[in-house]
Amino acid sequence: MKIGVVSDTHLSDRREIRLPQELLGGLSGVELILHAGDWISPRVAEELEKLAPVEGIAGNNDGMDIVSRFGYKKIVEAAGVRIGLIHGDGYGKTTERRAFDAFEGQDVQAIVFGHSHIPYLERKAGILLFNPGSPTDKRRQLLYSYGIMEIREGEITAVHHYYASWD
């Protein structure tokens, strides 16, 4: 199973909701899209749903329309693998640590998170931790990014995809 992973799109209704062509092309053919919060506009979900079913959670910048639809934390089952989904905002720890700790004692094989806009990939205690970065708001990163996860025979892997600009 091929899964597209996105976070921190930060696109508001004040302008046309348009996702980068590099992202749309890269998500072509995925069977599911996970969004780790800070959508800002629910119309982002509508655009992604044109490509594949979407699961997500709300981030610290999302309004109640997104919170009521997605919630703040969930476990998504895909091809027999349990994936924890959380934004990762908070205080007192790194974003990665907050995401990892949020699913302590729960049966997950991967945790997808966002918030920092920094692409991240690590296995910790047998759990894949994955932050796709941002496809639209790279902040201090050199490149925009999103991720692709693949599940084969119960094993989950992830890879980042990067691009320099979008219009």
DSSP file (Angstrom, degrees, kcal/mol; ACC not computed):
  #  RESIDUE AA STRUCTURE BP1 BP2  ACC     N-H-->O    O-->H-N    N-H-->O    O-->H-N    TCO  KAPPA ALPHA  PHI   PSI    X-CA   Y-CA   Z-CA
    1    1 A M              0   0    0      0, 0.0   150,-2.5     0, 0.0     2,-0.5   0.000 360.0 360.0 360.0 134.9    0.0    0.0    0.0
    2    2 A K  E     -A  150   0A   0    148,-0.2    29,-3.1    27,-0.2    30,-0.8  -0.912 360.0-171.6-107.8 126.8    1.3    3.4   -0.9
    3    3 A I  E     -Ab 149  32A   0    146,-3.2   146,-3.0    -2,-0.5     2,-0.3  -0.967  15.9-142.1-123.6 128.9    0.4    6.4    1.4
    4    4 A G  E     -Ab 148  33A   0     28,-2.7    30,-3.1    -2,-0.4     2,-0.4  -0.706  17.9-157.7 -84.8 140.9    1.0   10.1    0.8
    5    5 A V  E     +Ab 147  34A   0    142,-2.9   142,-2.8    -2,-0.3     2,-0.3  -0.982  18.2 164.5-128.6 125.6    2.0   12.0    3.9
    6    6 A V  E     + b   0  35A   0     28,-2.9    30,-2.5    -2,-0.4     2,-0.3  -0.940   4.9 170.1-136.7 152.4    1.6   15.8    4.3
    7    7 A S        +     0   0    0    126,-0.3    31,-0.2    -2,-0.3    30,-0.1  -0.979  55.2  23.8-154.4 162.9    1.6   18.3    7.1
    8    8 A D        +     0   0    0     29,-2.6   128,-0.4    -2,-0.3   129,-0.3   0.861  54.8 158.8  51.0  52.1    1.6   22.0    7.7
    9    9 A T        -     0   0    0     29,-0.4    30,-0.2    28,-0.3    -1,-0.1   0.835  23.4-168.0 -72.8 -32.1    0.1   23.2    4.5
   10   10 A H        +     0   0    0     28,-2.6     2,-0.6     1,-0.2    30,-0.2   0.843  24.5 155.7  48.7  43.8   -0.9   26.5    6.1
   11   11 A L  B     -e   40   0B   0     28,-1.7    30,-0.9    27,-0.2    33,-0.2  -0.899  24.9-158.7-104.2 124.6   -3.2   27.5    3.3
   12   12 A S    >   -     0   0    0     -2,-0.6     3,-1.1    28,-0.2    29,-0.1  -0.553  29.3-116.8-100.9 164.8   -6.0   29.9    4.2
   13   13 A D  T 3  S+     0   0    0      1,-0.2     4,-0.1    -2,-0.2    -1,-0.1   0.484  98.6  89.3 -74.5  -3.1   -9.3   30.8    2.5
   14   14 A R  T 3  S+     0   0    0      2,-0.1     2,-0.3     0, 0.0    -1,-0.2   0.661  99.2  23.3 -70.9 -13.5   -8.1   34.3    2.0
   15   15 A R  S <  S-     0   0    0     -3,-1.1     2,-0.1     3,-0.0    -4,-0.0  -0.898 108.3 -65.0-140.8 172.4   -6.6   33.2   -1.3
   16   16 A E        -     0   0    0     -2,-0.3     2,-0.9     1,-0.1    -4,-0.1  -0.352  49.9-124.0 -59.5 133.0   -7.2   30.4   -3.8
   17   17 A I        +     0   0    0     -4,-0.1     2,-0.4    -6,-0.1    -1,-0.1  -0.725  47.2 158.6 -82.6 109.5   -6.4   27.0   -2.4
   18   18 A R        -     0   0    0     -2,-0.9     3,-0.1    29,-0.0    26,-0.1  -0.976  28.2-150.3-138.3 120.6   -3.9   25.6   -4.8
   19   19 A L        -     0   0    0     -2,-0.4   117,-0.1     1,-0.1     5,-0.0  -0.617  37.0 -89.2 -88.7 149.9   -1.5   22.9   -3.9
   20   20 A P     >  -     0   0    0      0, 0.0     4,-2.4     0, 0.0     3,-0.4  -0.257  26.7-131.3 -59.3 140.6    2.0   22.6   -5.6
   21   21 A Q  H  > S+     0   0    0      1,-0.2     4,-2.9     2,-0.2     5,-0.3   0.849 108.3  59.5 -60.4 -35.1    2.1   20.6   -8.8
   22   22 A E  H  > S+     0   0    0      2,-0.2     4,-1.8     1,-0.2    -1,-0.2   0.894 108.8  44.6 -61.0 -39.3    5.1   18.8   -7.5
   23   23 A L  H  > S+     0   0    0     -3,-0.4     4,-1.9     2,-0.2    -2,-0.2   0.950 113.6  48.4 -68.8 -49.9    3.0   17.6   -4.5
   24   24 A L  H  X S+     0   0    0     -4,-2.4     4,-0.5     1,-0.2    -2,-0.2   0.907 114.2  46.5 -59.6 -43.1    0.0   16.7   -6.6
   25   25 A G  H >< S+     0   0    0     -4,-2.9     3,-0.8     1,-0.2    -1,-0.2   0.900 111.8  51.5 -64.9 -40.4    2.1   14.7   -9.1
   26   26 A G  H 3< S+     0   0    0     -4,-1.8    -1,-0.2    -5,-0.3    -2,-0.2   0.778 109.5  49.8 -68.2 -27.1    4.0   13.0   -6.3
   27   27 A L  H >< S+     0   0    0     -4,-1.9     3,-2.2    -5,-0.1    -1,-0.2   0.516  81.1 121.9 -89.1  -5.4    0.8   11.9   -4.6
   28   28 A S  T << S+     0   0    0     -3,-0.8     3,-0.1    -4,-0.5    24,-0.1  -0.380  78.9  16.9 -59.0 126.8   -0.6   10.5   -7.9
   29   29 A G  T 3  S+     0   0    0      1,-0.3    -1,-0.3    22,-0.2   -27,-0.2   0.389  88.0 137.1  91.7  -3.3   -1.4    6.8   -7.4
   30   30 A V    <   -     0   0    0     -3,-2.2    -1,-0.3     1,-0.1   -27,-0.2  -0.421  47.4-148.3 -72.3 155.9   -1.4    6.8   -3.6
   31   31 A E  S    S+     0   0    0    -29,-3.1     2,-0.3     1,-0.3   -28,-0.2   0.588  79.1  15.3 -98.4 -13.9   -4.2    4.8   -1.9
   32   32 A L  E     -b    3   0A   0    -30,-0.8   -28,-2.7    20,-0.2     2,-0.4  -0.979  63.4-148.5-156.8 147.1   -4.4    7.0    1.2
   33   33 A I  E     -bc   4  54A   0     20,-2.3    22,-2.6    -2,-0.3     2,-0.4  -0.991   9.7-161.0-122.5 129.9   -3.2   10.5    2.2
   34   34 A L  E     -bc   5  55A   0    -30,-3.1   -28,-2.9    -2,-0.4     2,-0.5  -0.922   3.4-165.9-107.1 133.5   -2.4   11.3    5.8
   35   35 A H  E     -bc   6  56A   0     20,-2.0    22,-1.5    -2,-0.4   -28,-0.3  -0.984   9.3-157.3-121.4 124.0   -2.3   15.0    6.9
   36   36 A A        -     0   0    0    -30,-2.5    78,-0.3    -2,-0.5    79,-0.2  -0.039  51.9 -87.7 -95.4  32.1   -0.6   15.8   10.3
   37   37 A G  S    S+     0   0    0     20,-0.3   -29,-2.6   -31,-0.2   -28,-0.3  -0.022  90.1  92.9  95.4 169.7   -2.3   19.1   10.9
   38   38 A D        +     0   0    0    -30,-0.2   -28,-2.6   -31,-0.2   -29,-0.4   0.937  42.7 147.1  60.5  54.3   -2.2   22.8   10.3
   39   39 A W        -     0   0    0    -30,-0.2   -28,-1.7   -31,-0.2     2,-1.6   0.884  30.9-168.7 -72.0 -44.1   -4.3   22.6    7.3
   40   40 A I  B     +e   11   0B   0    -30,-0.2    23,-0.4    23,-0.1   -28,-0.2  -0.481  68.4  50.6  76.5 -56.8   -5.8   26.1    8.1
   41   41 A S  S >  S-     0   0    0     -2,-1.6     3,-1.6   -30,-0.9     4,-0.5  -0.904  73.3-144.4-108.4 134.9   -8.5   25.7    5.5
   42   42 A P  T 3> S+     0   0    0      0, 0.0     4,-1.3     0, 0.0     3,-0.5   0.676  96.9  77.2 -65.1 -14.8  -10.8   22.6    5.2
   43   43 A R  H 3> S+     0   0    0      1,-0.2     4,-2.0     2,-0.2     5,-0.1   0.730  80.6  67.7 -67.9 -20.0  -10.6   23.2    1.5
   44   44 A V  H <> S+     0   0    0     -3,-1.6     4,-2.4     2,-0.2    -1,-0.2   0.925  99.2  50.3 -61.7 -43.3   -7.1   21.6    1.6
   45   45 A A  H  > S+     0   0    0     -3,-0.5     4,-2.6    -4,-0.5    -2,-0.2   0.905 107.4  53.9 -60.5 -41.7   -8.8   18.3    2.5
   46   46 A E  H  X S+     0   0    0     -4,-1.3     4,-0.5     1,-0.2    -1,-0.2   0.900 109.6  47.6 -60.1 -41.2  -11.2   18.7   -0.4
   47   47 A E  H >< S+     0   0    0     -4,-2.0     3,-0.9     1,-0.2     4,-0.3   0.915 113.5  46.6 -67.4 -42.5   -8.3   19.2   -2.8
   48   48 A L  H >X S+     0   0    0     -4,-2.4     3,-2.1     1,-0.2     4,-1.5   0.858 103.1  64.0 -67.9 -34.3   -6.4   16.2   -1.5
   49   49 A E  H 3< S+     0   0    0     -4,-2.6    -1,-0.2     1,-0.3    -2,-0.2   0.663  88.5  69.8 -66.0 -14.7   -9.6   14.0   -1.6
   50   50 A K  T << S+     0   0    0     -3,-0.9    -1,-0.3    -4,-0.5    -2,-0.2   0.721 107.5  38.3 -69.9 -19.8   -9.5   14.4   -5.4
   51   51 A L  T <4 S-     0   0    0     -3,-2.1   -22,-0.2     1,-0.4    -2,-0.2   0.822 131.6 -31.2 -98.2 -39.6   -6.5   12.2   -5.3
   52   52 A A  S  < S-     0   0    0     -4,-1.5    -1,-0.4   -24,-0.1   -20,-0.2  -0.969  80.3 -61.3-169.4 165.4   -7.2    9.6   -2.6
   53   53 A P        -     0   0    0      0, 0.0   -20,-2.3     0, 0.0     2,-0.4  -0.329  55.9-141.5 -57.9 146.8   -9.1    9.1    0.7
   54   54 A V  E     +c   33   0A   0    -22,-0.2     2,-0.4   -20,-0.0   -20,-0.2  -0.947  22.2 179.7-121.5 133.4   -7.8   11.5    3.4
   55   55 A E  E     +c   34   0A   0    -22,-2.6   -20,-2.0    -2,-0.4     2,-0.3  -0.958  24.2 142.1-120.8 146.2   -7.2   10.9    7.1
   56   56 A G  E     -c   35   0A   0     -2,-0.4     2,-0.3   -22,-0.2   -20,-0.2  -0.965  36.9-129.6-164.8-178.9   -5.8   13.6    9.3
   57   57 A I        -     0   0    0    -22,-1.5   -20,-0.3    -2,-0.3    15,-0.2  -0.917  33.6-100.3-138.0 165.1   -5.7   15.4   12.6
   58   58 A A        -     0   0    0     13,-3.2    29,-0.4    -2,-0.3     2,-0.2  -0.565  31.1-148.6 -86.6 151.8   -5.9   19.1   13.5
   59   59 A G    >   -     0   0    0     -2,-0.2     3,-1.4    28,-0.1   -22,-0.1  -0.525  37.1 -88.5-108.6-178.6   -2.9   21.2   14.4
   60   60 A N  T 3  S+     0   0    0      1,-0.3   -23,-0.0    -2,-0.2    -2,-0.0   0.613 125.3  49.7 -69.9 -12.1   -2.5   24.1   16.8
   61   61 A N  T 3  S+     0   0    0      2,-0.1    -1,-0.3     0, 0.0     2,-0.2   0.382  89.0 105.8-104.2   2.4   -3.4   26.6   14.0
   62   62 A D    <   -     0   0    0     -3,-1.4   -21,-0.1     1,-0.1     2,-0.1  -0.555  64.3-127.0 -88.1 148.9   -6.6   24.9   12.8
   63   63 A G    >>  -     0   0    0    -23,-0.4     4,-2.3    -2,-0.2     3,-0.8  -0.224  34.8 -91.1 -84.3 177.3  -10.1   26.1   13.6
   64   64 A M  H 3> S+     0   0    0      1,-0.2     4,-2.8     2,-0.2     5,-0.2   0.744 120.8  66.1 -64.5 -24.7  -13.0   24.2   15.1
   65   65 A D  H 3> S+     0   0    0      2,-0.2     4,-1.0     1,-0.2    -1,-0.2   0.912 110.3  36.6 -62.6 -40.7  -14.2   23.1   11.6
   66   66 A I  H <>>S+     0   0    0     -3,-0.8     4,-2.8     2,-0.2     5,-0.5   0.887 116.3  53.4 -77.7 -41.3  -11.1   21.0   11.2
   67   67 A V  H  X5S+     0   0    0     -4,-2.3     4,-2.3     1,-0.2    -2,-0.2   0.930 109.8  48.0 -58.6 -46.4  -10.9   20.0   14.8
   68   68 A S  H  <5S+     0   0    0     -4,-2.8    -1,-0.2     1,-0.2    -2,-0.2   0.827 116.3  44.1 -68.2 -30.0  -14.5   18.6   14.8
   69   69 A R  H  <5S+     0   0    0     -4,-1.0    -2,-0.2    -5,-0.2    -1,-0.2   0.909 132.9  13.8 -77.8 -42.8  -13.9   16.7   11.5
   70   70 A F  H  <5S-     0   0    0     -4,-2.8    -3,-0.2     1,-0.1    -2,-0.2   0.717  87.9-146.7-110.8 -25.5  -10.5   15.2   12.4
   71   71 A G     << -     0   0    0     -4,-2.3   -13,-3.2    -5,-0.5    -1,-0.1  -0.215  33.6 -83.8  76.2-177.8   -9.8   15.5   16.1
   72   72 A Y  S    S+     0   0    0      1,-0.3    15,-0.6   -15,-0.2     2,-0.3   0.621 103.5  18.0-102.6 -16.7   -6.3   16.0   17.6
   73   73 A K  E     +F   86   0C   0     13,-0.1     2,-0.3    -3,-0.1    -1,-0.3  -0.987  64.8 152.2-156.4 141.9   -5.0   12.4   17.7
   74   74 A K  E     -F   85   0C   0     11,-1.8    11,-2.9    -2,-0.3     2,-0.5  -0.987  36.9-122.7-161.9 166.4   -5.9    9.1   16.2
   75   75 A I  E     -F   84   0C   0     -2,-0.3     2,-0.5     9,-0.2     9,-0.2  -0.988  26.6-160.2-116.7 125.4   -4.6    5.7   15.1
   76   76 A V  E     -F   83   0C   0      7,-3.0     7,-3.1    -2,-0.5     2,-0.5  -0.888   7.0-146.2-106.2 132.1   -5.2    4.9   11.5
   77   77 A E  E     +F   82   0C   0     -2,-0.5     2,-0.4     5,-0.2     5,-0.2  -0.878  23.8 170.3 -99.8 128.2   -5.1    1.2   10.3
   78   78 A A  E >   -F   81   0C   0      3,-2.7     3,-2.2    -2,-0.5   -75,-0.0  -0.975  67.9 -19.7-140.3 122.5   -3.7    0.7    6.8
   79   79 A A  T 3  S-     0   0    0     -2,-0.4    75,-0.3     1,-0.3     3,-0.1   0.848 128.0 -50.9  49.6  40.2   -2.9   -2.7    5.3
   80   80 A G  T 3  S+     0   0    0      1,-0.2     2,-0.4    73,-0.1    -1,-0.3   0.500 115.6 114.6  80.7   4.8   -2.7   -4.2    8.8
   81   81 A V  E <   -F   78   0C   0     -3,-2.2    -3,-2.7    74,-0.1     2,-0.6  -0.899  60.0-138.3-110.9 137.2   -0.3   -1.6   10.2
   82   82 A R  E     -F   77   0C   0     -2,-0.4    27,-2.9    -5,-0.2    28,-1.3  -0.844  19.8-169.6 -98.3 122.9   -1.3    0.9   12.9
   83   83 A I  E     -Fg  76 110C   0     -7,-3.1    -7,-3.0    -2,-0.6     2,-0.3  -0.952  13.5-143.3-116.7 119.2   -0.1    4.4   12.4
   84   84 A G  E     -Fg  75 111C   0     26,-3.2    28,-3.2    -2,-0.5     2,-0.4  -0.616  16.6-161.6 -77.7 139.2   -0.4    7.0   15.1
   85   85 A L  E     +Fg  74 112C   0    -11,-2.9   -11,-1.8    -2,-0.3     2,-0.3  -0.985  24.4 142.1-129.9 121.7   -1.2   10.5   13.8
   86   86 A I  E     -F   73   0C   0     26,-2.1    28,-0.4    -2,-0.4   -13,-0.1  -0.980  49.0-128.8-153.6 154.4   -0.7   13.7   15.9
   87   87 A H        -     0   0    0    -15,-0.6    27,-2.3   -29,-0.4    -1,-0.1   0.947  36.4-138.8 -75.2 -48.1    0.5   17.2   15.1
   88   88 A G        +     0   0    0      1,-0.3    10,-0.2    25,-0.2    11,-0.2   0.504  47.1 143.1 105.5   5.5    3.2   17.4   17.8
   89   89 A D        +     0   0    0      9,-0.1     2,-0.3    10,-0.0    -1,-0.3  -0.319  24.1  90.6 -74.7 162.6    2.8   20.9   19.2
   90   90 A G        -     0   0    0      3,-0.0     2,-0.3    -2,-0.0     5,-0.0  -0.952  63.6 -77.9 146.3-163.7    3.3   21.5   22.9
   91   91 A Y  S    S+     0   0    0     -2,-0.3     3,-0.1     1,-0.1    -2,-0.0  -0.896  85.9  33.1-132.9 158.7    6.0   22.5   25.4
   92   92 A G  S    S+     0   0    0     -2,-0.3     2,-0.3     1,-0.1    -1,-0.1   0.282 104.3  51.9  88.0  -9.5    8.9   21.1   27.3
   93   93 A K  S    S-     0   0    0      0, 0.0    -1,-0.1     0, 0.0     2,-0.1  -0.909  91.2 -83.2-145.2 170.9   10.2   18.5   24.8
   94   94 A T     >  -     0   0    0     -2,-0.3     4,-2.5     1,-0.1     5,-0.2  -0.382  43.8-111.1 -70.6 160.7   11.2   18.3   21.2
   95   95 A T  H  > S+     0   0    0      1,-0.2     4,-2.3     2,-0.2     5,-0.2   0.911 120.0  52.3 -58.4 -42.5    8.4   17.8   18.7
   96   96 A E  H  > S+     0   0    0      1,-0.2     4,-2.5     2,-0.2    -1,-0.2   0.910 109.8  48.0 -61.5 -42.7    9.7   14.3   18.0
   97   97 A R  H  > S+     0   0    0      2,-0.2     4,-2.9     1,-0.2     5,-0.2   0.899 110.3  51.2 -67.4 -40.7    9.6   13.4   21.7
   98   98 A R  H  X S+     0   0    0     -4,-2.5     4,-1.7     2,-0.2    -1,-0.2   0.919 112.2  47.4 -61.7 -42.4    6.1   14.8   22.2
   99   99 A A  H  X S+     0   0    0     -4,-2.3     4,-0.6    -5,-0.2    -2,-0.2   0.936 114.4  46.1 -64.7 -46.0    4.8   12.7   19.2
  100  100 A F  H >< S+     0   0    0     -4,-2.5     3,-1.2     1,-0.2    -2,-0.2   0.937 113.3  48.6 -61.8 -47.8    6.5    9.6   20.4
  101  101 A D  H >< S+     0   0    0     -4,-2.9     3,-1.7     1,-0.2    -1,-0.2   0.787  98.1  70.0 -64.9 -27.9    5.3   10.0   24.0
  102  102 A A  H 3< S+     0   0    0     -4,-1.7    -1,-0.2     1,-0.3    -2,-0.2   0.753 105.8  39.7 -62.9 -23.2    1.7   10.7   22.8
  103  103 A F  T X< S+     0   0    0     -3,-1.2     3,-2.2    -4,-0.6    -1,-0.3   0.117  81.6 147.4-113.7  20.4    1.4    7.0   21.8
  104  104 A E  T <  S+     0   0    0     -3,-1.7     3,-0.1     1,-0.3    -3,-0.1  -0.336  74.9  10.2 -58.1 131.1    3.3    5.4   24.7
  105  105 A G  T 3  S+     0   0    0      1,-0.3     2,-0.3     3,-0.1    -1,-0.3   0.466 103.5 116.5  79.0   1.2    1.9    2.0   25.6
  106  106 A Q  S <  S-     0   0    0     -3,-2.2     2,-1.5     2,-0.0    -1,-0.3  -0.792  74.8-112.1-103.8 148.0   -0.3    1.9   22.4
  107  107 A D        +     0   0    0     -2,-0.3     2,-0.4    -3,-0.1    -3,-0.1  -0.610  59.9 142.0 -82.4  90.4    0.2   -0.6   19.7
  108  108 A V        -     0   0    0     -2,-1.5   -25,-0.2    -5,-0.2     3,-0.1  -0.972  40.2-164.3-128.8 146.7    1.5    1.4   16.7
  109  109 A Q  S    S+     0   0    0    -27,-2.9    19,-2.3    -2,-0.4     2,-0.3   0.596  81.5  19.3 -99.5 -16.9    4.1    0.6   14.1
  110  110 A A  E     -gh  83 128C   0    -28,-1.3   -26,-3.2    17,-0.2     2,-0.4  -0.988  60.2-152.7-149.6 154.4    4.6    4.2   13.0
  111  111 A I  E     -gh  84 129C   0     17,-3.1    19,-2.7    -2,-0.3     2,-0.5  -0.989  10.5-163.4-131.2 123.3    3.9    7.7   14.2
  112  112 A V  E     +gh  85 130C   0    -28,-3.2   -26,-2.1    -2,-0.4     2,-0.3  -0.902  22.3 157.1-105.0 133.1    3.3   10.6   11.7
  113  113 A F        +     0   0    0     17,-2.0   -26,-0.2    -2,-0.5   -25,-0.2  -0.904  17.5 179.7-146.9 172.7    3.6   14.1   13.0
  114  114 A G        +     0   0    0    -27,-2.3     2,-2.0   -28,-0.4     4,-0.1  -0.152  38.1 110.8-138.2-126.4    4.2   17.7   11.9
  115  115 A H  S    S+     0   0    0    -78,-0.2   -27,-0.1     1,-0.2   -28,-0.1  -0.286  80.4  63.9  75.2 -49.9    4.4   21.1   13.6
  116  116 A S  S    S-     0   0    0     -2,-2.0    -1,-0.2     2,-0.2    18,-0.1   0.688  89.4-138.4 -80.3 -17.2    8.2   21.7   13.2
  117  117 A H        +     0   0    0      1,-0.2    17,-0.5    16,-0.2    24,-0.1   0.610  65.6 124.3  65.7  13.6    8.1   21.9    9.4
  118  118 A I        -     0   0    0     15,-0.2    15,-0.4    -4,-0.1    -1,-0.2  -0.915  67.4-122.5-108.3 117.9   11.4   19.9    9.6
  119  119 A P        +     0   0    0      0, 0.0     2,-0.3     0, 0.0    -5,-0.0  -0.320  39.2 178.6 -57.3 137.8   11.5   16.6    7.7
  120  120 A Y  E     +I  131   0C   0     11,-2.4    11,-2.5     2,-0.0     2,-0.3  -0.997  17.1 173.2-148.8 136.9   12.3   13.8   10.1
  121  121 A L  E     +I  130   0C   0     -2,-0.3     2,-0.3     9,-0.2     9,-0.2  -0.934  19.7 137.8-148.4 121.3   12.7   10.0    9.8
  122  122 A E  E     -I  129   0C   0      7,-1.9     7,-3.7    -2,-0.3     2,-0.5  -0.983  42.5-131.6-157.6 150.3   13.9    7.7   12.6
  123  123 A R  E     +I  128   0C   0     -2,-0.3     2,-0.4     5,-0.2     5,-0.2  -0.949  29.0 179.1-104.8 128.8   13.1    4.3   14.0
  124  124 A K  E >   -I  127   0C   0      3,-2.8     3,-2.3    -2,-0.5    -2,-0.1  -0.990  69.1 -15.1-134.0 123.8   12.8    4.4   17.8
  125  125 A A  T 3  S-     0   0    0     -2,-0.4    -1,-0.1     1,-0.3     3,-0.1   0.848 129.6 -53.8  51.3  37.1   12.0    1.3   19.9
  126  126 A G  T 3  S+     0   0    0      1,-0.2     2,-0.5     0, 0.0    -1,-0.3   0.481 114.8 118.2  80.3   2.9   10.9   -0.4   16.7
  127  127 A I  E <   - I   0 124C   0     -3,-2.3    -3,-2.8   -17,-0.0     2,-0.6  -0.889  63.8-130.6-107.2 130.4    8.5    2.5   15.8
  128  128 A L  E     -hI 110 123C   0    -19,-2.3   -17,-3.1    -2,-0.5     2,-0.5  -0.689  20.4-161.0 -77.7 119.2    8.9    4.5   12.6
  129  129 A L  E     +hI 111 122C   0     -7,-3.7    -7,-1.9    -2,-0.6     2,-0.4  -0.909  15.9 178.4-101.9 127.0    8.8    8.3   13.4
  130  130 A F  E     +hI 112 121C   0    -19,-2.7   -17,-2.0    -2,-0.5    -9,-0.2  -0.966  21.9 176.4-141.5 121.1    8.0   10.4   10.4
  131  131 A N  E     - I   0 120C   0    -11,-2.5   -11,-2.4    -2,-0.4   -17,-0.2  -0.989  15.7-159.7-116.0 119.7    7.5   14.1    9.8
  132  132 A P        -     0   0    0      0, 0.0    29,-0.2     0, 0.0     2,-0.2   0.581  28.7-137.8 -75.9  -6.9    7.0   14.9    6.1
  133  133 A G        -     0   0    0    -15,-0.4  -126,-0.3  -127,-0.1   -15,-0.2  -0.576  42.5 -54.0  78.0-152.9    8.0   18.6    6.6
  134  134 A S        -     0   0    0    -17,-0.5    11,-2.6     9,-0.2  -126,-0.1  -0.988  29.7-160.1-130.5 134.9    5.8   21.1    4.6
  135  135 A P  S    S+     0   0    0      0, 0.0  -112,-0.1     0, 0.0     9,-0.1   0.538  98.2  23.0 -83.9  -6.0    4.9   21.1    0.9
  136  136 A T  S    S+     0   0    0   -128,-0.4     2,-0.2     9,-0.1  -127,-0.1   0.506 123.9  42.9-136.3 -11.6    3.9   24.8    1.1
  137  137 A D        +     0   0    0   -129,-0.3    -1,-0.1     1,-0.1  -127,-0.0  -0.621  54.0 166.5-144.5  76.5    5.7   26.5    4.0
  138  138 A K    >   -     0   0    0      1,-0.2     3,-2.7    -2,-0.2     5,-0.1   0.625  17.1-178.9 -74.3 -13.3    9.3   25.4    4.3
  139  139 A R  T 3  S-     0   0    0      1,-0.3    -1,-0.2     3,-0.1   -22,-0.1  -0.278  72.7  -4.2  50.3-118.6   10.3   28.2    6.8
  140  140 A R  T 3  S+     0   0    0     -2,-0.0    -1,-0.3     2,-0.0     2,-0.1   0.412 111.0 106.1 -87.1   3.6   14.0   27.7    7.5
  141  141 A Q  S <  S-     0   0    0     -3,-2.7    -3,-0.1   -24,-0.1   -23,-0.0  -0.490  72.2-132.6 -79.6 153.4   14.3   24.6    5.4
  142  142 A L  S    S+     0   0    0     -2,-0.1     2,-0.3     1,-0.1    -1,-0.1   0.830  86.0  28.6 -71.9 -32.0   16.1   24.7    2.1
  143  143 A L  S    S-     0   0    0     -5,-0.1    -9,-0.2    22,-0.0    21,-0.2  -0.904  78.0-114.2-132.5 155.0   13.4   22.7    0.3
  144  144 A Y  E     - D   0 163A   0     19,-2.5    19,-1.7    -2,-0.3     2,-0.3  -0.500  44.8-173.7 -75.8 156.3    9.6   22.0    0.4
  145  145 A S  E     + D   0 162A   0    -11,-2.6     2,-0.3    17,-0.2    17,-0.2  -0.995  26.5 172.7-155.4 159.6    8.8   18.4    1.2
  146  146 A Y  E     - D   0 161A   0     15,-1.7    15,-2.7    -2,-0.3     2,-0.3  -0.875  28.0-121.8-149.2 178.1    6.2   15.7    1.6
  147  147 A G  E     -AD   5 160A   0   -142,-2.8  -142,-2.9    -2,-0.3     2,-0.4  -0.895   7.4-152.4-131.9 160.2    6.5   12.0    2.2
  148  148 A I  E     -AD   4 159A   0     11,-2.3    11,-1.9    -2,-0.3     2,-0.4  -0.998  14.6-167.7-127.5 127.5    5.5    8.6    0.8
  149  149 A M  E     -AD   3 158A   0   -146,-3.0  -146,-3.2    -2,-0.4     2,-0.4  -0.884   4.0-162.1-109.6 146.1    5.1    5.6    3.1
  150  150 A E  E     -AD   2 157A   0      7,-2.2     7,-2.4    -2,-0.4     2,-0.5  -0.993   5.8-159.4-129.8 138.6    4.8    2.1    1.8
  151  151 A I  E     + D   0 156A   0   -150,-2.5     2,-0.4    -2,-0.4     5,-0.2  -0.970  17.9 168.4-116.9 121.0    3.5   -1.0    3.5
  152  152 A R  E >  S- D   0 155A   0      3,-2.5     3,-2.2    -2,-0.5    -2,-0.1  -0.986  70.2 -17.8-135.3 124.2    4.5   -4.4    2.2
  153  153 A E  T 3  S-     0   0    0     -2,-0.4     3,-0.1     1,-0.3    -1,-0.1   0.868 128.6 -50.3  49.9  43.0    3.9   -7.6    4.0
  154  154 A G  T 3  S+     0   0    0    -75,-0.3     2,-0.4     1,-0.2    -1,-0.3   0.421 114.3 116.0  80.7  -1.1    3.3   -5.8    7.3
  155  155 A E  E <   -D  152   0A   0     -3,-2.2    -3,-2.5   -74,-0.1     2,-0.4  -0.850  50.6-153.7-103.4 136.8    6.5   -3.7    7.1
  156  156 A I  E     +D  151   0A   0     -2,-0.4     2,-0.3    -5,-0.2    -5,-0.2  -0.918  15.1 175.0-114.4 134.5    6.3    0.1    6.8
  157  157 A T  E     -D  150   0A   0     -7,-2.4    -7,-2.2    -2,-0.4     2,-0.3  -0.882   9.4-160.0-128.6 162.5    8.9    2.3    5.2
  158  158 A A  E     -D  149   0A   0     -2,-0.3     2,-0.3    -9,-0.2    -9,-0.2  -0.991   7.1-175.5-144.7 151.0    9.0    6.0    4.5
  159  159 A V  E     -D  148   0A   0    -11,-1.9   -11,-2.3    -2,-0.3     2,-0.3  -0.995  21.5-127.9-145.1 144.5   10.9    8.4    2.2
  160  160 A H  E     -D  147   0A   0     -2,-0.3     2,-0.4   -13,-0.2   -13,-0.2  -0.664  14.7-155.9 -89.3 147.9   10.9   12.2    1.9
  161  161 A H  E     -D  146   0A   0    -15,-2.7   -15,-1.7    -2,-0.3     2,-0.3  -0.993  15.3-165.4-123.2 134.4   10.4   13.9   -1.5
  162  162 A Y  E     +D  145   0A   0     -2,-0.4     2,-0.3   -17,-0.2   -17,-0.2  -0.851  13.2 176.6-122.8 151.5   11.8   17.4   -1.9
  163  163 A Y  E     -D  144   0A   0    -19,-1.7   -19,-2.5    -2,-0.3     3,-0.1  -0.983  26.0-137.1-151.9 156.9   11.5   20.3   -4.4
  164  164 A A  S    S+     0   0    0     -2,-0.3     2,-0.3   -21,-0.2    -1,-0.1   0.820  74.5   0.6 -87.7 -34.0   12.8   23.8   -4.6
  165  165 A S        -     0   0    0    -21,-0.1     2,-0.3   -22,-0.1    -1,-0.2  -0.970  48.2-171.2-152.7 163.9    9.9   26.0   -5.6
  166  166 A W              0   0    0     -2,-0.3    -3,-0.0    -3,-0.1  -147,-0.0  -0.976 360.0 360.0-154.2 153.0    6.3   26.2   -6.5
  167  167 A D              0   0    0     -2,-0.3    -1,-0.1     0, 0.0     0, 0.0   0.386 360.0 360.0-121.2 360.0    4.0   28.8   -7.9
